[in-house]
C-alpha cells in the first residue's frame, strides 16, 4: 500500500500520526499516468458526460489534528470548552446524540482555537458541527497558515499576509447538523473563530482534507546520521506535495509550473519516484504556452532550464520517443539561443534576466550565471542533437560552447554564479570553491541555487564541505520547526527567532513574518517550495553514489561517505530498483553490496571500494 510509504516518511519528519502502518518493501516499478486511465462514472450518466471527464489522480485522506496550539481565554463574552476532543479520531459522521464535542460560544466576542496538524499538508479542512444555538448555519472565520504566525495574522497587515493564489483567510457558514469543507492551499495550522455574535457552535470534529498523489518512494536514503536522513525525506516530501497534476513550485504560492524551479524538483523526482508522468506533462504545458521567439515564464534562463531538464530526463530515462516529440521546438530554441551571443562569445540574453531571488541585486552575478547556463545549454544541445540526428546543429552548438568558454566573467562573490561557472567549466572548480563557494559555510546560500552550489563543491571534491552545509543550512530550517523546505532561507534569520510552530514570544523575531524580500516578503513567503529539495537528489548521487547514464542502461557507483560510517538506500531505474549498502571498514575501505535489476551495467571509479553485485529480477 503506497500510503504506508508516506506515513513512514512523515514519521521521519517527527510528525505525530494516529495511523499505525507497517513499512512496506520498496516497490519495483513506477506508476503509470493516472490520467491515461478512463475515469469510472455511474452508468446512467456516462452518455451525458461524454468526453468532459478528467480523472483526478490524487487521493483524498483525512487527518486528525495533532494538538491545540492556542485558544481564546474564556470570559463573559467568549468561551471555548473541551477543545481537546478535536484531537480524537472521528467517523466524520454527524449525529443527533454527540456525547463529546468542542463548544464555541460567542457572547459578544469571537471564540477561537488554533489547531496544528503536525506537518505541512495540501488541501483544506472539514468542519463538522453537531448543533448550533440558532438551529441555523453560523458564521465562522477560517485562517490557514504554514506557520503559527501566518494562521494568527490579519490580511493586509504589516507582515504581508495575503490571499494571493490560494485563499487562506475567509469567512464561511457552518451548517446546523452538517459539515462544511473549506480551503485549497498549503498549510499546517488552522485558526477557527466563531464570529457570529450571540451564537454557539458545537464542533464534533475538525480534520484536514489531505490531497496528494499517492506515489511509492522507490528511492530511499539511510545513514548513521539521522539529521541527513530527515533532510533527504523532507526534500522528497516537499516535492511530493507539489506534484499536484503538474509539478508546481509551491502549493500555497504560486501553484504554477515555473520551469527553472522544476530542474531541482525533477532531479528529486528521478531520485525518489522515478520517471513520473507529471514531469513530461509539465514540460509540455509550458512549451505549448511559449511560442518560439519568446521565453518560458517570461524569464530567458527558464527556457534554458527546459532544455537542461530534457537533457537530464533523457540521460536518466532514455525515452527516445518522447525526445523525438520535442525535436521541432528543441532545435528551434537552440537556434534562437545561438543568436544571443555576441562576436566575442559574450551572452546577450534579453530582459527577464534572472538566476534566483538572492542574486537579483547583483547584475554581474546574473551575467556570469547566464554565460554559464548558455554554455551548459549548448553542451546539452550537442548530446540531444546527436541523439536526434541533427549533426549540423550539434556542430554549431559545440562551436558556440567553445567560443563562449574563451570569455571568463566575474562571479562578483556570488556563490550561485561561481557554482554555475564551475559546472560550465569556465574556471577551475577547486579555485572557485576555495575563493567563493566554501567561504563562510552556509552564509549567502539560497534554497534554489543551493543545489548547484552542492554540485559544484562535489566537482571540487569538497564532499565533506557540502555535507556540512547541508546539515547547517537545510538542517537549520528543520531546527526552526520546518516539515518542508522553504522558498528562501538565511541562517542569520535564526538568531533570536521563534520556531514556526509556536506563538512568537515577546522579544523574539517572527522568522516567517519579519523576513523576506522581492516576491516573498513576510508571510507571503512559501514554506514549502520544491526548488529547495536539492539535497535529496545530491545525497543520492554523491553520498549513496548513484549516477545514471545512457538512459538508465548504465549506473556509476562512486560513494563519498566522508564522516559517515554507513549508508544504504535505493534508486529507481526504468528496469527496476537499484539497492545499495556501503559500510566503512577499519582500514578505511568500503564494503559495498549492490542489488541491480536486469542487465543494467554497473561501473565504479572508486579505488578503495570492494563491491559485490547481485542481480535482481
C-alpha positions as CSV (number, residue, x, y, z in Angstrom):
1,X,0.0,0.0,0.0
2,X,1.6,3.2,-1.1
3,X,0.1,5.3,1.7
4,X,2.3,3.3,4.1
5,X,5.3,4.8,2.5
6,X,4.0,8.3,3.1
7,X,3.4,7.5,6.8
8,X,6.9,6.2,7.1
9,X,8.2,9.4,5.6
10,X,6.1,11.6,7.9
11,X,7.4,9.6,10.9
12,X,11.0,10.6,9.9
13,X,9.9,14.2,10.0
14,X,8.9,13.9,13.6
15,X,5.2,14.0,12.7
16,X,2.7,12.5,15.1
17,X,0.2,10.3,13.4
18,X,-2.7,8.2,14.7
19,X,-2.1,5.8,11.8
20,X,-0.2,2.5,12.5
21,X,1.0,1.1,9.3
22,X,4.0,-1.2,8.7
23,X,6.8,-0.1,6.4
24,X,6.4,-1.8,3.0
25,X,9.1,-3.3,0.9
26,X,10.3,-0.9,-1.8
27,X,8.1,-1.1,-4.8
28,X,9.8,-2.2,-8.1
29,X,8.1,-0.1,-10.7
30,X,6.9,3.5,-11.2
31,X,3.2,4.2,-11.5
32,X,1.5,4.8,-14.9
33,X,-0.1,8.1,-15.5
34,X,-3.5,8.0,-13.8
35,X,-4.8,10.5,-16.3
36,X,-4.3,7.8,-19.0
37,X,-6.9,5.6,-17.3
38,X,-10.5,6.1,-18.1
39,X,-12.5,7.6,-15.2
40,X,-15.3,5.4,-13.9
41,X,-18.6,7.2,-13.8
42,X,-22.0,5.9,-12.9
43,X,-23.6,4.1,-15.9
44,X,-26.8,6.3,-16.1
45,X,-24.7,9.5,-16.7
46,X,-21.9,8.1,-18.9
47,X,-23.6,9.3,-22.2
48,X,-24.5,12.7,-20.6
49,X,-20.9,13.4,-19.6
50,X,-19.4,12.3,-22.9
51,X,-15.8,13.3,-23.1
52,X,-16.0,16.0,-20.5
53,X,-14.4,14.0,-17.7
54,X,-10.8,14.1,-16.5
55,X,-9.9,11.9,-13.6
56,X,-8.1,13.4,-10.6
57,X,-5.2,11.1,-9.8
58,X,-4.8,12.4,-6.3
59,X,-6.1,10.6,-3.2
60,X,-8.2,12.2,-0.5
61,X,-7.3,11.4,3.1
62,X,-8.5,12.8,6.4
63,X,-6.0,13.8,9.1
64,X,-6.9,14.4,12.7
65,X,-5.3,17.4,14.4
66,X,-2.1,16.7,16.4
67,X,-2.5,19.4,19.1
68,X,-4.3,22.5,20.1
69,X,-1.8,25.3,20.0
70,X,-3.9,28.1,21.4
71,X,-7.5,29.0,22.3
72,X,-9.1,32.3,23.3
73,X,-9.3,32.9,27.0
74,X,-12.8,32.2,28.5
75,X,-14.6,35.4,29.6
76,X,-18.1,36.7,30.0
77,X,-18.1,37.4,26.2
78,X,-16.5,34.3,24.8
79,X,-15.9,30.7,25.8
80,X,-14.2,27.6,24.4
81,X,-14.9,24.3,26.1
82,X,-13.5,20.8,25.6
83,X,-11.2,21.7,22.7
84,X,-9.1,18.6,23.3
85,X,-11.9,16.4,22.0
86,X,-11.0,17.6,18.5
87,X,-7.8,15.5,18.8
88,X,-9.8,12.3,18.8
89,X,-10.3,10.2,15.7
90,X,-13.7,10.5,14.3
91,X,-16.0,8.7,11.9
92,X,-16.8,12.0,10.1
93,X,-20.4,11.4,10.5
94,X,-22.7,13.9,12.3
95,X,-25.2,12.5,14.8
96,X,-28.1,13.9,16.8
97,X,-26.6,12.5,20.0
98,X,-23.0,13.6,20.3
99,X,-21.7,13.0,23.8
100,X,-18.3,14.7,23.2
101,X,-17.9,18.0,21.4
102,X,-16.0,21.3,21.5
103,X,-18.3,24.1,22.3
104,X,-17.5,27.6,20.9
105,X,-19.7,30.4,22.3
106,X,-19.7,34.0,21.0
107,X,-21.4,36.2,23.6
108,X,-20.1,39.4,22.1
109,X,-16.5,38.4,21.1
110,X,-15.2,35.7,18.8
111,X,-14.5,32.3,20.3
112,X,-11.3,31.0,18.8
113,X,-9.0,27.9,18.6
114,X,-5.7,27.3,16.7
115,X,-5.0,23.7,15.5
116,X,-1.8,22.1,14.5
117,X,-1.9,19.1,12.1
118,X,1.7,18.2,12.8
119,X,3.1,18.7,9.3
120,X,2.6,20.7,6.1
121,X,-0.4,19.5,4.1
122,X,-2.0,20.3,0.8
123,X,-5.8,20.6,0.7
124,X,-8.3,22.1,3.2
125,X,-10.3,21.2,6.2
126,X,-13.6,19.6,7.0
127,X,-15.6,21.1,9.9
128,X,-18.4,19.0,11.4
129,X,-21.0,20.8,13.5
130,X,-23.1,18.8,15.9
131,X,-25.5,21.7,16.6
132,X,-25.9,25.4,16.9
133,X,-27.8,27.6,19.3
134,X,-29.9,29.0,16.5
135,X,-30.7,25.8,14.6
136,X,-29.4,27.7,11.6
137,X,-25.9,28.0,10.0
138,X,-23.5,30.2,11.9
139,X,-20.7,32.3,10.5
140,X,-17.0,31.3,11.2
141,X,-13.7,32.7,10.0
142,X,-11.1,30.2,9.0
143,X,-7.4,31.1,8.6
144,X,-4.8,28.7,7.3
145,X,-1.1,29.1,7.9
146,X,2.2,27.4,7.1
147,X,3.3,28.9,10.4
148,X,1.5,29.7,13.7
149,X,2.3,33.4,12.9
150,X,0.5,33.2,9.5
151,X,-2.6,31.4,10.9
152,X,-2.9,34.2,13.6
153,X,-2.4,37.1,11.1
154,X,-4.7,39.6,9.6
155,X,-4.9,40.2,5.8
156,X,-3.2,43.3,4.6
157,X,-1.3,43.7,7.8
158,X,2.2,44.8,8.1
159,X,3.6,41.3,7.8
160,X,2.1,40.9,4.2
161,X,-0.4,38.2,4.9
162,X,-2.3,37.7,1.6
163,X,-5.0,35.6,-0.2
164,X,-2.8,35.5,-3.3
165,X,-3.0,32.4,-5.4
166,X,-4.8,30.4,-2.8
167,X,-7.4,31.8,-0.4
168,X,-6.2,31.3,3.2
169,X,-8.4,33.6,5.1
170,X,-12.2,33.5,4.6
171,X,-15.5,33.7,6.4
172,X,-18.0,30.9,5.7
173,X,-21.1,29.3,7.1
174,X,-21.1,26.1,9.2
175,X,-24.4,24.3,8.9
176,X,-26.6,23.3,11.8
177,X,-26.0,19.4,11.9
178,X,-23.8,19.1,8.9
179,X,-20.3,19.5,7.6
180,X,-18.5,22.1,5.5
181,X,-15.2,21.9,3.6
182,X,-13.1,25.0,3.3
183,X,-9.9,25.8,1.6
184,X,-7.5,24.6,-1.1
185,X,-4.0,25.6,-0.1
186,X,-0.8,24.6,1.7
187,X,-0.9,24.7,5.4
188,X,-0.1,23.1,8.8
189,X,-2.1,25.3,11.2
190,X,-5.7,26.4,11.1
191,X,-7.4,29.0,13.3
192,X,-11.2,28.9,13.6
193,X,-13.2,31.8,15.0
194,X,-16.9,31.8,15.7
195,X,-17.5,35.3,14.6
196,X,-21.3,35.4,14.6
197,X,-22.5,37.3,17.7
198,X,-24.7,35.6,20.2
199,X,-24.3,32.2,18.8
200,X,-22.9,28.8,19.8
201,X,-21.2,26.1,17.7
202,X,-20.8,22.6,18.9
203,X,-17.9,21.1,16.9
204,X,-17.9,17.3,16.7
205,X,-14.7,17.3,14.6
206,X,-12.3,19.4,12.6
207,X,-10.0,17.5,10.3
208,X,-7.7,18.2,7.4
209,X,-8.7,17.0,3.9
210,X,-5.3,16.0,2.6
211,X,-5.0,15.8,-1.2
212,X,-1.8,14.3,-2.6
213,X,-0.5,11.9,-5.3
214,X,-0.1,8.6,-3.5
215,X,3.3,7.7,-5.0
216,X,5.6,4.9,-3.9
217,X,9.0,6.0,-2.6
218,X,11.1,3.9,-4.9
219,X,14.2,5.7,-3.8
220,X,15.5,5.9,-0.3
221,X,18.4,7.1,1.8
222,X,19.5,6.0,5.3
223,X,22.8,6.5,7.1
224,X,24.1,6.6,10.7
225,X,23.3,10.4,10.7
226,X,19.6,10.9,11.4
227,X,19.8,14.6,10.5
228,X,20.8,13.8,7.0
229,X,18.1,11.1,6.8
230,X,15.5,13.6,7.8
231,X,16.8,16.2,5.3
232,X,16.5,13.6,2.5
233,X,13.0,12.7,3.4
234,X,11.9,16.3,3.9
235,X,13.1,17.2,0.4
236,X,11.3,14.2,-1.0
237,X,8.1,15.1,0.8
238,X,8.3,18.7,-0.2
239,X,8.3,17.7,-3.9
240,X,5.6,15.2,-3.5
241,X,3.2,17.8,-2.1
242,X,4.0,20.0,-5.1
243,X,3.2,17.2,-7.5
244,X,-0.5,18.2,-8.0
245,X,-1.3,17.0,-11.5
246,X,1.5,19.3,-12.7
247,X,4.9,19.9,-10.9
248,X,4.2,23.2,-9.1
249,X,6.8,25.5,-7.4
250,X,4.7,25.7,-4.2
251,X,1.1,24.7,-3.4
252,X,0.4,27.8,-1.2
253,X,2.1,30.1,-3.7
254,X,2.5,30.3,-6.7
255,X,0.8,27.0,-7.7
256,X,2.4,27.3,-11.1
257,X,4.8,25.4,-13.4
258,X,7.9,27.5,-13.2
259,X,10.4,25.7,-15.4
260,X,13.5,26.9,-13.7
261,X,12.2,25.7,-10.3
262,X,11.4,22.4,-11.9
263,X,15.0,21.4,-12.5
264,X,15.9,20.5,-8.9
265,X,12.4,19.1,-8.5
266,X,12.9,16.8,-11.5
267,X,16.2,15.6,-10.1
268,X,14.5,14.8,-6.8
269,X,11.6,13.1,-8.7
270,X,14.1,10.9,-10.6
271,X,15.8,10.0,-7.3
272,X,12.7,9.2,-5.3
273,X,9.7,8.4,-7.6
274,X,11.4,7.5,-10.9
275,X,10.1,8.6,-14.3
276,X,6.8,10.0,-13.2
277,X,4.4,11.2,-15.8
278,X,4.0,14.6,-14.2
279,X,7.4,15.8,-15.4
280,X,6.7,15.5,-19.2
281,X,3.2,16.8,-18.7
282,X,4.5,19.9,-17.1
283,X,7.3,20.4,-19.6
284,X,4.9,20.1,-22.5
285,X,2.4,22.5,-20.8
286,X,4.9,25.4,-20.7
287,X,6.4,24.5,-24.1
288,X,2.9,24.8,-25.7
289,X,2.3,28.1,-23.9
290,X,5.5,29.6,-25.1
291,X,5.9,30.3,-28.9
292,X,9.5,30.1,-30.2
293,X,11.0,33.6,-30.1
294,X,9.7,34.2,-26.6
295,X,10.9,32.9,-23.2
296,X,9.3,30.4,-20.8
297,X,7.6,32.1,-17.8
298,X,8.8,35.4,-19.2
299,X,12.4,34.6,-18.0
300,X,15.1,34.0,-20.5
301,X,17.1,31.5,-18.3
302,X,13.9,29.4,-17.7
303,X,13.8,28.3,-21.4
304,X,17.4,27.1,-20.8
305,X,16.3,25.1,-17.8
306,X,13.6,23.5,-20.0
307,X,16.4,22.2,-22.3
308,X,18.6,21.1,-19.3
309,X,15.7,19.2,-17.8
310,X,15.2,17.4,-21.1
311,X,18.9,16.5,-21.2
312,X,18.8,15.0,-17.7
313,X,15.5,13.3,-18.3
314,X,16.9,11.6,-21.4
315,X,20.2,10.7,-19.7
316,X,18.3,9.0,-16.8
317,X,15.3,7.5,-18.5
318,X,16.2,7.1,-22.2
319,X,12.8,7.8,-23.6
320,X,13.7,8.5,-27.2
321,X,10.1,8.7,-28.5
322,X,9.4,11.5,-26.0
323,X,12.6,13.3,-27.0
324,X,11.6,12.9,-30.7
325,X,8.4,14.8,-29.9
326,X,10.5,17.7,-28.7
327,X,12.6,17.9,-31.8
328,X,10.9,20.8,-33.6
329,X,10.8,23.0,-30.6
330,X,14.1,22.0,-29.2
331,X,16.0,22.6,-32.4
332,X,14.2,25.9,-32.9
333,X,15.1,27.0,-29.4
334,X,18.8,26.2,-29.9
335,X,18.8,28.3,-33.0
336,X,17.1,31.1,-31.0
337,X,19.8,30.8,-28.4
338,X,22.6,30.9,-30.9
339,X,21.5,34.4,-31.7
340,X,22.0,35.5,-28.1
341,X,25.8,35.6,-28.2
342,X,28.0,38.5,-29.5
343,X,31.1,38.2,-31.6
344,X,33.3,37.9,-28.5
345,X,31.4,34.9,-27.1
346,X,29.6,37.0,-24.5
347,X,26.0,36.3,-23.7
348,X,23.4,39.0,-24.7
349,X,20.3,37.5,-23.3
350,X,17.2,39.8,-23.3
351,X,15.4,41.4,-20.4
352,X,13.9,38.9,-17.9
353,X,17.4,38.2,-16.7
354,X,17.1,36.0,-13.6
355,X,19.0,33.3,-11.7
356,X,17.3,33.3,-8.3
357,X,16.0,36.0,-6.0
358,X,19.0,36.4,-3.7
359,X,21.1,37.1,-6.9
360,X,18.7,39.7,-8.2
361,X,20.6,42.7,-6.9
362,X,23.9,41.5,-8.4
363,X,23.9,42.1,-12.2
364,X,27.5,40.9,-12.5
365,X,26.5,37.6,-10.9
366,X,23.5,37.3,-13.2
367,X,25.7,37.9,-16.2
368,X,28.2,35.3,-15.1
369,X,25.4,32.8,-14.4
370,X,23.7,33.4,-17.8
371,X,27.0,32.9,-19.5
372,X,27.4,29.6,-17.7
373,X,23.9,28.4,-18.3
374,X,24.2,29.1,-22.1
375,X,27.4,27.0,-22.2
376,X,25.6,24.2,-20.4
377,X,22.7,24.5,-22.8
378,X,25.0,24.2,-25.8
379,X,26.7,21.2,-24.3
380,X,23.2,19.7,-23.8
381,X,22.4,20.6,-27.3
382,X,25.3,18.6,-28.6
383,X,24.1,15.5,-26.8
384,X,20.5,15.8,-27.7
385,X,21.1,16.8,-31.3
386,X,23.4,13.8,-31.8
387,X,20.7,11.6,-30.5
388,X,18.2,13.2,-32.9
389,X,20.5,13.0,-35.9
390,X,20.8,16.8,-36.1
391,X,24.5,16.8,-37.0
392,X,24.8,20.3,-38.4
393,X,23.1,21.9,-35.4
394,X,25.2,19.7,-33.0
395,X,28.4,21.1,-34.6
396,X,27.1,24.7,-34.2
397,X,26.3,24.1,-30.5
398,X,29.8,22.6,-29.9
399,X,31.5,25.5,-31.7
400,X,29.5,28.1,-29.7
401,X,30.2,26.4,-26.4
402,X,33.9,26.5,-27.1
403,X,33.7,30.2,-28.2
404,X,31.8,31.2,-25.0
405,X,34.4,29.5,-22.8
406,X,37.0,32.0,-24.1
407,X,35.3,34.7,-22.2
408,X,35.5,34.5,-18.4
409,X,33.1,36.7,-16.4
410,X,33.5,37.7,-12.8
411,X,31.1,36.0,-10.4
412,X,31.3,39.0,-8.1
413,X,31.5,36.9,-4.9
414,X,28.2,35.2,-5.7
415,X,28.1,31.5,-4.7
416,X,25.3,30.9,-7.2
417,X,27.3,32.4,-10.1
418,X,30.5,30.7,-9.1
419,X,28.7,27.3,-8.9
420,X,27.4,27.7,-12.5
421,X,30.8,28.8,-13.7
422,X,32.3,25.7,-12.2
423,X,29.7,23.4,-13.7
424,X,30.2,25.0,-17.1
425,X,33.9,24.6,-17.0
426,X,34.6,28.4,-17.1
427,X,37.0,28.2,-14.2
428,X,38.6,25.6,-12.1
429,X,36.0,24.2,-9.6
430,X,38.6,23.9,-6.8
431,X,39.6,27.5,-7.2
432,X,36.1,28.8,-7.2
433,X,35.2,26.7,-4.2
434,X,38.2,28.0,-2.2
435,X,37.6,31.6,-3.2
436,X,33.8,31.8,-3.2
437,X,31.6,28.8,-2.5
438,X,33.3,27.5,0.7
439,X,33.7,30.9,2.3
440,X,31.7,31.3,5.4
441,X,30.0,28.0,5.2
442,X,26.2,28.3,4.8
443,X,26.1,32.1,4.7
444,X,24.9,33.6,1.4
445,X,23.3,30.3,0.3
446,X,19.9,30.1,-1.3
447,X,17.4,27.3,-1.4
448,X,17.1,27.1,-5.2
449,X,20.7,27.5,-6.3
450,X,22.0,25.8,-3.2
451,X,21.6,22.6,-5.2
452,X,24.1,23.9,-7.8
453,X,26.5,25.0,-5.1
454,X,26.4,21.4,-3.8
455,X,27.0,20.1,-7.3
456,X,29.9,22.4,-7.9
457,X,31.5,21.6,-4.5
458,X,31.3,17.9,-5.4
459,X,33.1,18.8,-8.7
460,X,35.7,20.4,-6.5
461,X,35.9,17.2,-4.5
462,X,34.8,19.1,-1.3
463,X,32.2,16.4,-0.4
464,X,32.7,17.0,3.4
465,X,32.2,20.7,3.0
466,X,28.9,20.1,1.1
467,X,27.7,17.7,3.7
468,X,28.4,20.2,6.4
469,X,26.5,22.9,4.5
470,X,23.5,20.5,4.1
471,X,23.4,19.9,7.8
472,X,23.8,23.6,8.7
473,X,21.5,25.2,6.1
474,X,18.7,22.8,5.3
475,X,19.0,21.4,8.8
476,X,18.6,25.0,10.1
477,X,15.1,25.0,8.6
478,X,14.3,21.8,10.5
479,X,15.6,23.4,13.7
480,X,13.1,26.2,13.2
481,X,10.2,23.7,13.0
482,X,10.0,23.1,9.3
483,X,8.5,19.9,7.9
484,X,9.0,21.0,4.3
485,X,11.7,23.2,2.8
486,X,11.2,26.9,2.2
487,X,11.2,29.3,-0.7
488,X,14.1,31.1,0.8
489,X,16.2,30.9,4.0
490,X,19.1,32.7,5.5
491,X,20.8,31.1,8.5
492,X,21.3,34.5,10.0
493,X,17.5,34.7,10.4
494,X,17.7,32.0,13.1
495,X,19.3,34.4,15.6
496,X,16.7,35.2,18.4
497,X,13.9,33.8,16.2
498,X,10.9,31.8,17.3
499,X,10.1,28.5,15.7
500,X,7.3,28.5,13.1
501,X,5.3,26.0,15.3
502,X,4.9,28.3,18.3
503,X,3.4,31.6,19.2
504,X,6.1,34.3,18.9
505,X,7.1,35.2,22.4
506,X,7.7,38.8,23.5
507,X,11.2,39.8,22.4
508,X,11.6,37.1,19.8
509,X,11.7,37.5,16.0
510,X,8.9,36.1,13.8
511,X,11.1,34.2,11.3
512,X,8.1,33.9,8.9
513,X,6.6,37.3,9.1
514,X,9.6,39.5,9.8
515,X,11.9,38.4,7.0
516,X,11.9,38.1,3.2
517,X,12.5,40.1,0.1
518,X,11.3,40.5,-3.5
519,X,8.3,38.3,-4.1
520,X,8.5,36.6,-0.7
521,X,8.2,39.4,1.8
522,X,6.8,38.4,5.2
523,X,4.0,35.9,5.4
524,X,3.7,35.7,1.6
525,X,6.9,33.6,1.8
526,X,6.1,30.0,0.9
527,X,7.3,27.4,3.4
528,X,7.0,24.5,1.0
529,X,8.9,25.1,-2.2
530,X,10.0,22.3,-4.5
531,X,13.1,24.1,-5.7
532,X,14.6,23.7,-2.2
533,X,14.8,19.9,-2.4
534,X,18.3,19.8,-3.9
535,X,19.9,17.8,-1.0
536,X,17.7,14.8,-1.7
537,X,19.0,14.4,-5.2
538,X,22.5,15.3,-4.2
539,X,22.7,12.8,-1.3
540,X,21.5,10.1,-3.6
541,X,24.1,10.9,-6.3
542,X,27.2,11.8,-4.2
543,X,26.8,10.0,-0.9
544,X,24.9,6.9,-1.9
545,X,26.9,7.4,-5.1
546,X,24.4,6.7,-7.9
547,X,24.9,8.3,-11.3
548,X,22.6,7.1,-14.0
549,X,23.8,7.2,-17.6
550,X,22.9,6.0,-21.1
551,X,19.1,6.3,-20.5
552,X,19.3,4.0,-17.5
553,X,21.4,1.3,-19.1
554,X,24.5,2.2,-17.1
555,X,25.0,3.2,-13.5
556,X,28.2,4.6,-12.0
557,X,28.5,3.9,-8.2
558,X,31.0,6.3,-6.6
559,X,30.1,6.9,-2.9
560,X,31.6,9.6,-0.7
561,X,30.8,8.7,2.9
562,X,33.0,11.5,4.4
563,X,32.3,11.3,8.2
564,X,29.6,8.7,7.9
565,X,30.0,5.1,9.0
566,X,27.5,3.6,6.7
567,X,24.9,4.5,4.1
568,X,22.2,2.5,2.3
569,X,19.4,3.2,0.0
570,X,17.7,2.6,-3.3
571,X,17.4,4.4,-6.6
572,X,14.6,3.9,-9.2
573,X,15.7,2.8,-12.7
574,X,13.5,2.2,-15.7
575,X,14.0,-1.6,-15.4
576,X,13.5,-1.8,-11.6
577,X,15.0,-0.5,-8.4
578,X,18.7,-0.4,-7.6
579,X,19.6,-1.2,-3.9
580,X,22.9,-0.4,-2.3
581,X,24.6,-0.5,1.1
582,X,28.1,0.9,1.9
583,X,30.0,0.2,5.1
584,X,33.2,1.9,6.1
585,X,35.8,-0.7,7.2
586,X,38.5,-0.4,9.9
587,X,41.2,0.1,7.2
588,X,39.3,2.9,5.6
589,X,38.0,0.9,2.6
590,X,34.3,0.5,1.8
591,X,32.4,-2.8,1.7
592,X,29.6,-2.3,-0.9
593,X,26.7,-4.6,-1.7
594,X,24.6,-3.9,-4.8
595,X,21.4,-5.4,-6.0
596,X,20.9,-4.4,-9.6
597,X,17.9,-5.0,-11.9
598,X,18.0,-6.7,-15.2
599,X,21.1,-6.1,-17.4
600,X,22.0,-2.6,-16.2
601,X,25.7,-2.1,-16.4
602,X,27.4,-1.3,-13.0
603,X,30.7,0.5,-13.0
604,X,32.8,2.4,-10.5
605,X,36.0,4.5,-10.3
606,X,36.3,4.3,-6.5
607,X,39.6,2.7,-5.7
608,X,39.1,1.7,-2.1
609,X,35.7,0.0,-2.5
610,X,35.1,-3.8,-2.5
611,X,31.8,-4.1,-4.4
612,X,29.7,-7.2,-4.7
613,X,26.9,-7.1,-7.2
614,X,23.9,-9.4,-7.4
615,X,21.2,-9.4,-10.0
616,X,17.5,-8.9,-9.1
617,X,14.7,-9.9,-11.4
